[in-house]
Amino acid sequence: MQIGVIGLGRMGGNIARRLMRAGHQCVVYDASPQAVAALATEGGVPAGSLPELVGKLGSAPRALWVMLPAGPITEQTVATLGGLLGARDIVIDGGNSYYRDDIRRARALGESGIRYLDVGTSGGVWGLERGYCLMVGGDRDAFDHLDPIFAALAPGHGDIPATPGRGGRDARVEQGYLYAGPPGAGHFVKMIHNGIEYGMMQAFAEGFDVLRSRANAALPEAERYNLDVADIAEVWRRGSVVSSWLLDLTAEALADDHSLEKYSGHVEDSGEGRWTIEAAVEGAVPAEVLAAALFTRFRSRQQHTFAEKILSAMRMGFGGHVEQGRQD
């Protein structure tokens, strides 16, 4: 299939690469001409503007994947596309937009017959090789039409065992992509995914901080342990109940530098954690762990612990998130 890709950063560029590796044609645009030129050398069809990108796509239904930071730049881009596209065309927002913005955009574009999909995209900087877990909301027919695109981006079955009792359910879920529901549903599911991610990361961070602190001179001598947290992370990766990709990233960071000296412990939050807590409040759902994990990130910008360094190391590992003010 042919698809336009707008935004060629850490994830957008790799989304285009993965699609091209699967035989799809990508017409690519970014505000940076260098980013466009780089993708052109790998088979992308370069475009110097949004009108040029639309012009290089074939007949309707044309599909355009927007992979930009949530906020004004995505709003402006989607609005511009609304004036360039026509009936049956498809606009995809694969970033981390707020789900209520998706509902509004889908309604506005729908007045011109343009279909809208919100795609929660998980996989970070590793998605090119591992694939992306995709949570899709919006027009169901548009989702079905773009099935080859989603199938190419998703990780596939891999070596994950089948879940017993799933007979009769949508098999695409087992490939790593899901139609979640009407506009906003995809980003809502991704929003909760990221809220859970905050809690899981916080649990690892606090646990490793407790392990590291066990050599504290204030403890009775017989109860002090000089524990090797890098080796503990490594052994937990192998057969333990808490084994996970987040633990893999933690083990890698600790193997490189067991004290994580390069990290300050200043941990940002990118919005989804806050929105998850707002949704919990709206539904009167107790979410103590997720709320505490979010508030810990706020506190990390005032004082830092080893736990926050663990959090920073994990964020760098899966998403390439560089600490504010970090000097390498």
PAZAPA-4460 file (N, C-alpha, C; in steps of 0.05 Angstrom, whole numbers, plus 32768, in hexadecimal, padded with zeros to 4 digits):
% residues 328
    n_x    n_y    n_z   ca_x   ca_y   ca_z    c_x    c_y    c_z   seq   type   mol
   8011   7FE8   8000   8000   8000   8000   8012   8019   8000     1      M     A
   8005   802F   7FFA   8012   8049   7FFB   8008   8059   8012     2      Q     A
   8019   8067   8021   8011   8076   8038   8024   808E   803C     3      I     A
   8019   80A4   8044   802A   80BB   804B   8031   80BA   8068     4      G     A
   804A   80C1   806F   8053   80C2   808A   805D   80DE   8090     5      V     A
   8052   80EB   80A4   8058   8106   80AB   8065   8106   80C7     6      I     A
   807E   810F   80C9   808C   810F   80E2   809F   80F7   80E2     7      G     A
   80B9   80FD   80DE   80CD   80E7   80DB   80E1   80E7   80F1     8      L     A
   80D7   80EA   810A   80E8   80E9   8121   80EE   80CD   812A     9      G     A
   80F3   80C9   8144   80FC   80AF   814E   80E9   8098   8146    10      R     A
   80CF   809E   8147   80BB   8089   8141   80B1   808B   8125    11      M     A
   80AB   80A3   811C   80A0   80A7   8101   80B2   809D   80EB    12      G     A
   80CC   80A2   80EE   80DF   8099   80DA   80E0   807B   80D9    13      G     A
   80E0   806E   80F1   80E1   8051   80F1   80C7   8044   80E9    14      N     A
   80B1   8051   80ED   8097   8047   80E2   8099   8046   80C4    15      I     A
   80A3   805B   80B7   80A6   805B   809A   80B9   8045   8091    16      A     A
   80CF   8042   80A0   80E3   802D   8098   80D6   8011   809A    17      R     A
   80C8   800C   80B0   80BC   7FF1   80B3   80A8   7FEC   809D    18      R     A
   8098   8000   8096   8084   7FFD   8080   8092   7FF7   8066    19      L     A
   80A8   8006   8060   80B6   8002   8047   80C3   7FE7   8045    20      M     A
   80CD   7FDD   805C   80D9   7FC2   805D   80C4   7FAD   8056    21      R     A
   80AA   7FB3   805C   8095   7FA0   8057   8089   7FA4   803B    22      A     A
   8095   7FB6   802B   808C   7FB9   800F   8079   7FCF   800A    23      G     A
   8072   7FDF   801F   805F   7FF6   801B   806F   800E   8011    24      H     A
   8061   8020   8003   806E   8039   7FFA   8067   804F   800D    25      Q     A
   807B   805E   8016   8077   8074   8029   807F   808E   801C    26      C     A
   806C   80A1   801A   8072   80BC   8013   8077   80CB   802D    27      V     A
   808F   80D7   8030   8097   80E1   804A   809B   80FF   804B    28      V     A
   8093   810B   8061   8097   8128   8065   809E   812E   8082    29      Y     A
   80B0   8141   8086   80B7   814A   80A0   80C0   8167   809D    30      D     A
   80BE   8177   80B3   80C7   8192   80B3   80E5   8194   80AE    31      A     A
   80F3   817F   80B4   8110   817D   80AF   8116   8171   8094    32      S     A
   8121   8181   8081   8128   8175   8067   813C   815E   8069    33      P     A
   814D   8160   807D   8161   814A   8081   8154   8130   8088    34      Q     A
   813F   8131   8098   8130   8118   809F   8123   810C   8086    35      A     A
   8117   811E   8075   810B   8114   805D   8120   8108   804A    36      V     A
   8136   8115   8048   814B   810B   8036   8156   80F0   803F    37      A     A
   8158   80ED   805A   8162   80D3   8064   814F   80BC   805D    38      A     A
   8135   80C1   8060   8121   80AC   8059   8120   80A7   803B    39      L     A
   8126   80BC   802B   8126   80B9   800E   813C   80A6   8005    40      A     A
   8152   80A6   8013   8168   8094   800C   8162   8077   8012    41      T     A
   814D   8073   8023   8145   8058   802A   812C   804F   801C    42      E     A
   8123   805E   8008   810C   8056   7FF8   80F3   8067   7FFB    43      G     A
   80F3   807A   800E   80DC   808B   8011   80D9   809F   7FFA    44      G     A
   80C0   80A7   7FF4   80BB   80BB   7FDF   80BA   80D6   7FEE    45      V     A
   80CD   80E8   7FE8   80CF   8101   7FF7   80BA   8115   7FEF    46      P     A
   80B1   8124   8003   809F   813B   7FFE   80A9   8153   800E    47      A     A
   80A7   816A   8002   80B1   8182   800F   809C   8192   801E    48      G     A
   8083   8189   801C   806D   8197   802A   8056   8184   802C    49      S     A
   8042   818C   803D   802A   817B   803F   801A   817A   8025    50      L     A
   8017   8191   8017   8009   818F   7FFD   8017   817D   7FE9    51      P     A
   8032   817E   7FE8   8041   816D   7FD6   803E   8150   7FDE    52      E     A
   803E   814A   7FF8   803A   812E   8001   801F   8124   7FF8    53      L     A
   800A   8133   7FFC   7FEF   812A   7FF4   7FEE   8126   7FD6    54      V     A
   7FFC   8138   7FC7   7FFC   8136   7FAA   800A   811E   7F9F    55      G     A
   801D   8113   7FAF   802C   80FB   7FA6   801E   80E1   7FAE    56      K     A
   8009   80E3   7FBD   7FF9   80CB   7FC3   7FE6   80C6   7FAC    57      L     A
   7FDD   80AD   7FAA   7FCC   80A5   7F94   7FAF   80AF   7F99    58      G     A
   7F9D   80A0   7F8D   7F80   80A8   7F8F   7F75   809F   7FAA    59      S     A
   7F5E   80AB   7FB0   7F51   80A4   7FCA   7F4A   8086   7FCB    60      A     A
   7F4B   807B   7FE3   7F51   8088   7FFC   7F6F   808A   8002    61      P     A
   7F78   80A3   8005   7F94   80A7   800C   7F96   80A6   802A    62      R     A
   7FAD   809C   8034   7FB1   8099   8050   7FCB   80A8   8058    63      A     A
   7FC9   80B7   806F   7FE0   80C6   8079   7FE3   80C1   8096    64      L     A
   7FFB   80B9   809E   8001   80B3   80BA   8010   80CB   80C6    65      W     A
   8004   80D8   80D9   8011   80EE   80E7   801E   80E4   8100    66      V     A
   8039   80E8   8102   8048   80DE   8119   8058   80F6   8125    67      M     A
   8049   8107   8133   8054   8120   813E   804D   8121   815C    68      L     A
   805B   8132   816B   8054   8136   8187   8038   813F   818A    69      P     A
   802A   8135   819F   800F   813E   81A5   800F   815C   81AB    70      A     A
   7FFA   816A   81A2   7FF9   8186   81A8   7FF6   8197   818E    71      G     A
   7FFF   81B0   818F   7FFA   81C3   8179   8004   81B9   815E    72      P     A
   801B   81AC   815D   8026   81A4   8142   8014   818F   8136    73      I     A
   800A   817C   8146   7FF8   8168   813B   7FDD   8175   8133    74      T     A
   7FD3   8187   8144   7FBA   8195   813E   7FBC   81A3   8123    75      E     A
   7FD2   81B2   8120   7FD5   81C2   8107   7FD8   81B0   80EF    76      Q     A
   7FE6   819A   80F2   7FEA   8187   80DB   7FD0   817A   80D3    77      T     A
   7FC1   8170   80E6   7FA7   8163   80E0   7F94   8177   80D3    78      V     A
   7F94   8190   80DE   7F82   81A5   80D2   7F8A   81AB   80B5    79      A     A
   7FA4   81AC   80B0   7FAE   81B1   8095   7FA6   819A   8082    80      T     A
   7FA9   8182   808B   7FA1   816B   807B   7F83   816B   8075    81      L     A
   7F74   8175   8088   7F57   8177   8084   7F4F   8188   806C    82      G     A
   7F60   819C   8066   7F5B   81AD   804F   7F67   81A2   8035    83      G     A
   7F78   818D   8036   7F85   8182   801F   7F78   8168   8015    84      L     A
   7F6A   815A   8027   7F60   813F   8021   7F42   8141   801B    85      L     A
   7F37   812A   8012   7F1B   8129   800B   7F0E   8110   8016    86      G     A
   7EF6   810B   800D   7EE6   80F5   8016   7EF4   80DB   8013    87      A     A
   7EF2   80CA   8028   7EFD   80AF   802A   7F1B   80AE   8030    88      R     A
   7F29   80C5   802F   7F45   80C6   8037   7F47   80C1   8055    89      D     A
   7F5F   80B9   805E   7F62   80B1   807A   7F7A   80C0   8087    90      I     A
   7F75   80CC   809E   7F89   80D9   80AE   7F8D   80C8   80C7    91      V     A
   7FA7   80C1   80CC   7FAE   80B1   80E3   7FBF   80C2   80F6    92      I     A
   7FB8   80C3   810F   7FCA   80CF   8123   7FD6   80B9   8134    93      D     A
   7FF0   80B3   8130   7FFD   809E   813E   800C   80A7   8157    94      G     A
   800A   80C1   815E   8018   80CB   8176   8008   80C5   818F    95      G     A
   800E   80D5   81A3   8001   80D1   81BE   7FED   80E7   81C4    96      N     A
   7FDB   80EC   81B1   7FC8   8101   81B5   7FB3   80FA   81CB    97      S     A
   7FA7   810E   81D6   7F92   810B   81E9   7F79   8101   81DB    98      Y     A
   7F6C   80EC   81E5   7F56   80DF   81D7   7F3F   80F1   81D1    99      Y     A
   7F3A   8105   81E2   7F24   8118   81DC   7F2A   812A   81C4   100      R     A
   7F44   812F   81BF   7F4C   813D   81A7   7F45   812C   818E   101      D     A
   7F49   8112   8190   7F42   8100   817A   7F25   8101   8173   102      D     A
   7F14   8101   8187   7EF7   8102   8183   7EF0   811C   8173   103      I     A
   7EFB   8132   817C   7EF6   814C   816F   7F00   814C   8152   104      R     A
   7F19   8142   814E   7F24   8142   8133   7F14   8130   8120   105      R     A
   7F0D   8118   812A   7EFE   8105   8119   7EE4   8112   8110   106      A     A
   7ED7   8120   8122   7EBD   812D   811C   7EC2   8143   8107   107      R     A
   7ED7   8153   810A   7EDC   8169   80F8   7EE3   815F   80DC   108      A     A
   7EF5   814B   80DB   7EFD   8140   80C1   7EE6   8132   80B3   109      L     A
   7ED5   8125   80C4   7EBF   8116   80B9   7EAB   8128   80AA   110      G     A
   7EAA   8142   80B0   7E99   8154   80A1   7EA0   8156   8084   111      E     A
   7EBA   8150   807D   7EC3   814F   8061   7EC5   8133   8057   112      S     A
   7EBC   811F   8066   7EBD   8104   805E   7ED8   80F7   8062   113      G     A
   7EEA   8105   8070   7F05   80FA   8076   7F03   80E8   808E   114      I     A
   7F0F   80D1   808D   7F0F   80BE   80A3   7F27   80C2   80B5   115      R     A
   7F24   80BD   80CE   7F39   80C2   80E2   7F3E   80A9   80F3   116      Y     A
   7F58   80A3   80F7   7F5F   808D   8109   7F73   8098   811E   117      L     A
   7F6E   8091   8137   7F82   8097   814C   7F8F   807D   8153   118      D     A
   7FAA   807C   8151   7FB9   8064   8155   7FCC   8067   816C   119      V     A
   7FC6   805A   8183   7FD9   8059   8199   7FF0   8046   8190   120      G     A
   8008   8050   8190   801F   8042   8185   8034   803D   819B   121      T     A
   8039   8024   81A2   804C   801D   81B6   8063   800D   81AA   122      S     A
   807B   8014   81B1   8092   8006   81A6   80AB   8017   81A7   123      G     A
   80A7   8031   81AA   80BE   8043   81AD   80D2   8041   8197   124      G     A
   80EB   8046   819E   8101   8045   818B   8108   8029   8181   125      V     A
   80FC   8015   818E   8102   7FF9   8186   80EE   7FEE   8172   126      W     A
   80DA   7FFF   816A   80C5   7FF5   8159   80CD   7FEC   813E   127      G     A
   80E3   7FF7   8133   80EC   7FEF   8118   80F1   7FD1   8117   128      L     A
   80FF   7FC7   812B   8105   7FAA   812B   80F0   7F9A   8139   129      E     A
   80E5   7FA3   8150   80D3   7F94   8160   80B6   7F95   8156   130      R     A
   80B0   7FAB   8148   8094   7FB0   8140   8086   7FC2   8155   131      G     A
   806F   7FCB   814D   8060   7FDE   815E   8045   7FD1   8167   132      Y     A
   803F   7FD3   8180   8025   7FCB   818A   8012   7FE2   8184   133      C     A
   7FFC   7FDD   8176   7FEB   7FF2   816B   7FCE   7FEF   8177   134      L     A
   7FC4   8005   8181   7FA9   8007   818C   7F9A   801C   817C   135      M     A
   7F86   8014   816C   7F7A   8025   8158   7F5E   802C   815E   136      V     A
   7F57   8046   815D   7F3C   804F   815F   7F34   805E   8146   137      G     A
   7F1A   8061   8142   7F10   8071   812C   7EFF   8061   8118   138      G     A
   7EFF   8069   80FF   7EEF   805D   80EB   7EF6   8040   80E6   139      D     A
   7EE3   802E   80EA   7EE9   8011   80E8   7EF0   8009   80CB   140      R     A
   7EE2   8015   80B7   7EE9   800E   809C   7F05   8017   8094   141      D     A
   7F0D   802E   809E   7F28   8038   8099   7F3D   8025   80A6   142      A     A
   7F37   801B   80BE   7F49   8008   80CB   7F4C   7FEF   80BA   143      F     A
   7F35   7FE5   80B0   7F36   7FCC   80A0   7F45   7FD1   8086   144      D     A
   7F41   7FE8   807A   7F4F   7FEF   8061   7F6D   7FEF   8064   145      H     A
   7F76   7FF9   807B   7F93   7FFC   8081   7F9E   7FE4   808F   146      L     A
   7F90   7FCE   8090   7F9A   7FB6   809E   7FB6   7FAE   8095   147      D     A
   7FBD   7FAF   807C   7FD9   7FA8   8074   7FEE   7FBA   8081   148      P     A
   7FE7   7FD4   8085   7FFA   7FE6   8091   7FFE   7FDF   80AF   149      I     A
   7FE8   7FDA   80BD   7FEA   7FD3   80D9   7FF8   7FB8   80DD   150      F     A
   7FF2   7FA5   80CB   7FFE   7F8B   80CD   801C   7F8D   80C9   151      A     A
   8025   7F9F   80B7   8042   7FA2   80B3   8050   7FAF   80CA   152      A     A
   8043   7FC1   80D7   804F   7FCF   80EE   804F   7FBE   8108   153      L     A
   803B   7FAE   810B   8038   7F9E   8124   804E   7F89   8125   154      A     A
   8054   7F7F   813E   8069   7F6C   8141   8063   7F50   8137   155      P     A
   804A   7F49   8135   8043   7F2D   812D   8043   7F1B   8145   156      G     A
   803D   7F01   8140   803B   7EEE   8156   8055   7EEB   8166   157      H     A
   806C   7EEB   8157   8085   7EE6   8165   8085   7ECC   8173   158      G     A
   8093   7ECB   818A   8095   7EB2   8199   8083   7EB2   81B2   159      D     A
   806F   7EC5   81B3   805D   7EC7   81C9   8048   7EB0   81C7   160      I     A
   8045   7E9F   81DB   8032   7E89   81D9   8015   7E94   81D6   161      P     A
   8004   7E85   81C8   7FE8   7E8D   81C6   7FDB   7E8C   81E1   162      A     A
   7FC8   7E9E   81E5   7FB8   7E9F   81FE   7FA1   7E8C   81FC   163      T     A
   7F9F   7E79   820E   7F88   7E66   820D   7F6E   7E74   820F   164      P     A
   7F5A   7E6A   8200   7F3F   7E74   8202   7F39   7E8C   81F0   165      G     A
   7F4B   7E93   81DD   7F46   7EA9   81CC   7F38   7EA2   81B2   166      R     A
   7F2F   7E8A   81AF   7F22   7E81   8196   7F0B   7E93   818F   167      G     A
   7F09   7E9B   8176   7EF3   7EAB   816C   7EF8   7EC9   816F   168      G     A
   7F0D   7ED2   817C   7F13   7EEE   817F   7F23   7EF8   8167   169      R     A
   7F25   7F12   8164   7F34   7F1E   814D   7F51   7F16   814F   170      D     A
   7F5A   7F06   813B   7F75   7EFC   813C   7F8B   7F11   8138   171      A     A
   7F82   7F29   812E   7F96   7F3F   812B   7FA2   7F48   8145   172      R     A
   7F92   7F45   815A   7F9C   7F4D   8175   7FB5   7F3D   817C   173      V     A
   7FB5   7F24   8174   7FCC   7F13   817A   7FE5   7F1A   8169   174      E     A
   7FE0   7F2A   8154   7FF6   7F34   8144   8002   7F4E   814F   175      Q     A
   7FF3   7F5B   8161   7FFD   7F73   816E   7FEF   7F8C   8166   176      G     A
   7FD7   7F8A   8159   7FC7   7FA2   8153   7FAA   7F9D   8158   177      Y     A
   7F9C   7FB3   8161   7F81   7FB0   816C   7F70   7FC7   8161   178      L     A
   7F57   7FC1   8158   7F43   7FD6   8155   7F35   7FD9   816F   179      Y     A
   7F39   7FF0   817C   7F2F   7FF4   8197   7F12   7FFF   8198   180      A     A
   7F0A   800E   8183   7EEF   801A   8184   7EEE   8034   8175   181      G     A
   7EDA   8045   817A   7ED6   805E   816B   7EEB   8072   8171   182      P     A
   7EEA   808A   8164   7EFF   809E   8167   7F06   80A3   8184   183      P     A
   7F20   80A4   8189   7F2B   80A8   81A4   7F32   808F   81B3   184      G     A
   7F25   8078   81AB   7F29   805F   81BA   7F46   8055   81B9   185      A     A
   7F53   8058   81A2   7F6E   804F   81A0   7F81   805E   81B2   186      G     A
   7F7F   8078   81B2   7F90   8088   81C4   7F88   8085   81E1   187      H     A
   7F6F   8080   81E6   7F67   807C   8202   7F74   8062   820D   188      F     A
   7F74   804C   81FD   7F81   8034   8206   7F9F   8038   8209   189      V     A
   7FAB   8047   81F7   7FC8   804C   81F9   7FCE   805E   8212   190      K     A
   7FBC   8070   8218   7FBF   8081   822F   7FC0   8070   8248   191      M     A
   7FAE   805D   824B   7FAD   804C   8263   7FC6   803A   8263   192      I     A
   7FCE   8030   824B   7FE7   8021   8249   7FFE   8030   8255   193      H     A
   8000   804A   824E   8017   805A   8258   8014   805F   8276   194      N     A
   7FFC   8062   8280   7FF8   8065   829C   8001   804C   82AB   195      G     A
   7FFB   8035   82A1   8004   801C   82AD   8023   801A   82AB   196      I     A
   802E   8023   8295   804B   8023   8291   8058   8034   82A8   197      E     A
   804C   804A   82AF   8057   805B   82C4   8059   804A   82DE   198      Y     A
   8043   803C   82E4   8042   802D   82FD   8057   8016   82FD   199      G     A
   8059   8008   82E7   806C   7FF2   82E5   8089   7FFC   82E8   200      M     A
   808F   8012   82DA   80AA   801E   82DC   80B0   8026   82F9   201      M     A
   809C   8032   8306   80A0   803C   8321   80A6   8024   8334   202      Q     A
   8098   800E   8330   809D   7FF7   8342   80B9   7FEC   833E   203      A     A
   80C3   7FEA   8326   80DE   7FE2   8321   80F2   7FF6   832E   204      F     A
   80ED   800F   8329   80FF   8024   8333   8101   8023   8352   205      A     A
   80EB   8021   835F   80EC   8021   837D   80F9   8007   8387   206      E     A
   80F3   7FF1   837A   80FF   7FD7   8383   811D   7FD8   8381   207      G     A
   8128   7FE2   836A   8145   7FE3   8367   8151   7FF7   837A   208      F     A
   8142   800C   8381   814C   8020   8395   814F   8013   83B0   209      D     A
   813B   8002   83B8   813C   7FF4   83D1   8154   7FE0   83D2   210      V     A
   8158   7FD2   83BC   816E   7FBF   83BA   8189   7FCE   83BE   211      L     A
   818C   7FE4   83B0   81A5   7FF3   83B0   81AB   7FFF   83CC   212      R     A
   8195   8005   83DA   8199   8013   83F4   819F   7FFF   840B   213      S     A
   81A0   7FE5   8405   81A2   7FD2   841A   81BE   7FD2   8427   214      R     A
   81D1   7FE0   841B   81EC   7FE2   8427   81ED   7FFA   843A   215      A     A
   81D7   8006   8441   81D6   801D   8452   81E3   8018   846D   216      N     A
   81F5   802A   8475   8203   8026   848E   81F1   8029   84A7   217      A     A
   81D9   8033   84A3   81C7   8036   84BA   81BA   801B   84C1   218      A     A
   81BC   8007   84B0   81B1   7FED   84B5   81C4   7FDC   84C7   219      L     A
   81B9   7FC9   84D5   81CB   7FB7   84E4   81DE   7FA9   84D0   220      P     A
   81F7   7FA6   84D8   820B   7F9C   84C6   8203   7F81   84B9   221      E     A
   81F7   7F70   84C9   81F0   7F55   84BE   81D9   7F57   84A9   222      A     A
   81CC   7F6D   84A8   81B5   7F70   8495   81BD   7F81   847D   223      E     A
   81D6   7F89   847C   81DF   7F99   8465   81E7   7F87   844E   224      R     A
   81DF   7F8D   8436   81E6   7F7D   841F   81F0   7F91   8409   225      Y     A
   8208   7F8B   83FF   8212   7F9B   83E8   8209   7F8D   83CF   226      N     A
   81F1   7F92   83C6   81E4   7F83   83B0   81EC   7F8F   8395   227      L     A
   81F1   7F7D   8382   81F7   7F85   8367   81DD   7F87   8357   228      D     A
   81D3   7FA0   8354   81B9   7FA4   8348   81B9   7F9C   832A   229      V     A
   81D0   7F9F   831D   81D2   7F97   8301   81CE   7F79   82FE   230      A     A
   81DB   7F6A   8310   81D8   7F4D   830E   81BC   7F44   8317   231      D     A
   81B0   7F52   832A   8194   7F4B   8332   8181   7F50   831B   232      I     A
   8184   7F67   830D   8173   7F6C   82F5   8176   7F56   82E0   233      A     A
   818F   7F4D   82DD   8194   7F39   82C9   8188   7F1E   82D0   234      E     A
   818B   7F16   82E9   8180   7EFC   82F1   8161   7EFC   82F0   235      V     A
   8155   7F13   82F7   8138   7F15   82F6   812D   7F13   82DA   236      W     A
   813E   7F1A   82C6   8135   7F18   82AA   8130   7EFB   82A2   237      R     A
   813B   7EE8   82B1   813C   7ECC   82A8   812A   7EBB   82B9   238      R     A
   8110   7EBA   82B2   80FE   7EA8   82BE   80EE   7EB3   82D6   239      G     A
   80F4   7ECC   82DE   80E5   7ED7   82F5   80C9   7EE1   82EC   240      S     A
   80B8   7EE4   8300   809D   7EEE   82FB   809D   7F0B   82F1   241      V     A
   80B2   7F1B   82F8   80B2   7F37   82F1   80C2   7F3C   82D7   242      V     A
   80CA   7F27   82C9   80D8   7F2B   82B0   80C6   7F3B   829C   243      S     A
   80D3   7F4D   828D   80C4   7F5F   827B   80D8   7F6F   826B   244      S     A
   80CD   7F7D   8256   80DF   7F8E   8246   80EA   7FA5   8257   245      W     A
   80DA   7FB0   8269   80E4   7FC5   827B   80FB   7FBB   828C   246      L     A
   80F9   7FA2   8296   810F   7F97   82A5   8128   7F93   8293   247      L     A
   8123   7F8B   827A   813A   7F88   8267   8148   7FA3   8264   248      D     A
   8139   7FB8   8261   8145   7FD3   825D   8154   7FDB   8276   249      L     A
   8149   7FD5   828E   8156   7FDB   82A7   8170   7FCC   82AA   250      T     A
   8170   7FB3   82A3   8188   7FA2   82A5   819E   7FAD   8292   251      A     A
   8196   7FB6   827B   81A9   7FC0   8267   81B6   7FDA   8272   252      E     A
   81A5   7FEC   827D   81B0   8005   8288   81C2   8000   829F   253      A     A
   81BB   7FEE   82B1   81CC   7FE8   82C9   81E6   7FDA   82C1   254      L     A
   81E5   7FC9   82AD   81FD   7FBC   82A4   8211   7FD0   8299   255      A     A
   8207   7FE5   828C   8218   7FFA   8281   8223   800C   8297   256      D     A
   8213   8011   82AC   821C   8023   82C1   820B   801D   82DA   257      D     A
   8215   800D   82EC   8205   8004   8303   81FB   801A   8315   258      H     A
   8209   8031   8314   8200   8048   8325   81F0   805C   8316   259      S     A
   81ED   8059   82FB   81DE   806A   82EA   81E7   8088   82ED   260      L     A
   8201   808C   82ED   820B   80A7   82F2   8203   80BB   82DC   261      E     A
   81FE   80B1   82C4   81F7   80C3   82AE   81DB   80CF   82B0   262      K     A
   81CB   80C3   82C2   81AF   80CC   82C6   81AD   80DD   82DF   263      Y     A
   819D   80F2   82DD   8199   8103   82F5   8181   80F9   8305   264      S     A
   816E   80EC   82F7   8155   80E4   8304   813E   80F7   8300   265      G     A
   8142   810A   82EE   812D   811D   82E6   811A   810F   82D2   266      H     A
   8102   8108   82DA   80F0   80F7   82CA   80D9   8108   82C0   267      V     A
   80D6   810A   82A5   80C0   8118   829A   80A7   8106   8297   268      E     A
   8091   8112   8292   8079   8103   828B   806E   810F   8272   269      D     A
   8064   80FF   825F   805D   8109   8245   803F   810D   8241   270      S     A
   802F   810C   8257   8013   8113   8255   8000   80FC   825A   271      G     A
   8007   80E4   8250   7FF4   80CE   8252   7FEF   80C5   826F   272      E     A
   8003   80C7   8280   7FFF   80C1   829C   7FEB   80D3   82AA   273      G     A
   7FEE   80ED   82A4   7FDA   8100   82AF   7FBE   80FA   82A5   274      R     A
   7FBC   80F5   828B   7FA1   80F0   8280   7F95   80D6   828B   275      W     A
   7FA6   80C3   8291   7F9C   80AA   829D   7F90   80AF   82B8   276      T     A
   7F9E   80BF   82C9   7F93   80C6   82E3   7F79   80D6   82E1   277      I     A
   7F78   80E8   82CD   7F5F   80F7   82C9   7F48   80E3   82C2   278      E     A
   7F4E   80D0   82B1   7F39   80BC   82AA   7F30   80AC   82C2   279      A     A
   7F43   80A5   82D4   7F3D   8096   82EC   7F2B   80A7   82FE   280      A     A
   7F31   80C1   8301   7F20   80D2   8311   7F04   80D4   8305   281      V     A
   7F02   80D7   82EB   7EE8   80DA   82DE   7ED7   80C1   82E2   282      E     A
   7EE4   80AA   82E3   7ED5   8091   82E7   7ED4   8088   8304   283      G     A
   7EDF   8098   8316   7EE0   8092   8333   7EED   8077   8337   284      A     A
   7F03   8072   8328   7F12   805A   832A   7F2B   805E   833B   285      V     A
   7F2F   804F   8350   7F47   8053   8360   7F60   804A   8351   286      P     A
   7F74   805B   834E   7F8C   8055   833F   7FA4   805F   834F   287      A     A
   7FA7   8054   8367   7FBC   805F   8379   7FD8   805C   836E   288      E     A
   7FDE   8044   8363   7FF9   8040   8359   8000   8052   8341   289      V     A
   7FED   8055   832F   7FF2   8065   8317   7FF5   8083   831F   290      L     A
   7FE4   808C   8332   7FE6   80A8   833B   8001   80AC   8349   291      A     A
   8009   809A   835B   8022   809D   8369   803A   809E   8356   292      A     A
   8039   808D   8341   804E   808D   832D   8050   80A7   831E   293      A     A
   803A   80B3   8318   803A   80CD   830B   8045   80E3   831D   294      L     A
   803C   80E3   8336   8045   80F8   8349   8063   80F5   834F   295      F     A
   806D   80DC   834F   8089   80D8   8353   809A   80E6   833D   296      T     A
   808F   80E5   8325   809D   80F3   830F   809E   8111   8314   297      R     A
   8088   811C   831F   8088   8138   8325   809E   813E   833A   298      F     A
   809F   812D   834F   80B3   8132   8364   80CF   812F   835A   299      R     A
   80D3   811E   8346   80EE   8119   833D   80FB   8131   8331   300      S     A
   80EB   8145   832B   80F7   815E   831F   8100   8171   8335   301      R     A
   80FC   8169   834E   8105   8179   8365   811C   816C   8374   302      Q     A
   811B   8152   8377   8131   8143   8384   8132   8127   8377   303      Q     A
   8149   811B   8377   814D   8103   8367   8157   80EC   8379   304      H     A
   814E   80D4   8373   8157   80BB   8380   8161   80A8   836B   305      T     A
   816C   8092   8374   8175   807D   8361   815C   8072   8352   306      F     A
   8145   8072   835F   812D   8068   8351   8127   8079   8339   307      A     A
   812A   8093   833B   8125   80A4   8324   8139   80A0   830D   308      E     A
   8152   8099   8315   8166   8092   8300   815D   8079   82F1   309      K     A
   8152   8066   8300   8148   804D   82F3   8132   8055   82DF   310      I     A
   811F   8066   82E8   810A   806F   82D6   8115   807C   82BD   311      L     A
   8128   808E   82C1   8134   809C   82AA   8142   8088   8297   312      S     A
   814F   8074   82A2   815D   8060   8291   8149   8050   8281   313      A     A
   8132   8049   828D   811E   803A   827E   8112   804B   8268   314      M     A
   810C   8065   826E   8101   8077   8259   8114   807A   8242   315      R     A
   812E   807D   8248   8142   807E   8233   8143   8065   8223   316      M     A
   8140   804E   8231   8142   8034   8223   812B   802F   820F   317      G     A
   8112   8034   8217   80FC   802D   8205   80F4   8044   81F2   318      F     A
   80F9   805C   81FB   80EF   8072   81EA   8104   8086   81E1   319      G     A
   811D   8083   81EA   8131   8097   81E3   812D   80B1   81F0   320      G     A
   811F   80B2   8207   8119   80CB   8214   8131   80D5   8224   321      H     A
   813C   80EB   821C   8154   80F6   8229   814C   8108   823F   322      V     A
   8159   8106   8256   8152   8117   826D   8156   8134   8266   323      E     A
   8145   8144   8272   8148   8161   826E   8163   816B   827A   324      Q     A
   8173   8178   826A   818C   8183   8274   81A2   816F   8277   325      G     A
   819E   8156   826D   81B3   8141   8270   81CB   8148   825F   326      R     A
   81E2   8144   826A   81FB   8148   825B   820A   812D   8259   327      Q     A
   820E   8123   8241   821D   810A   823D   823A   810F   8239   328      D     A
***
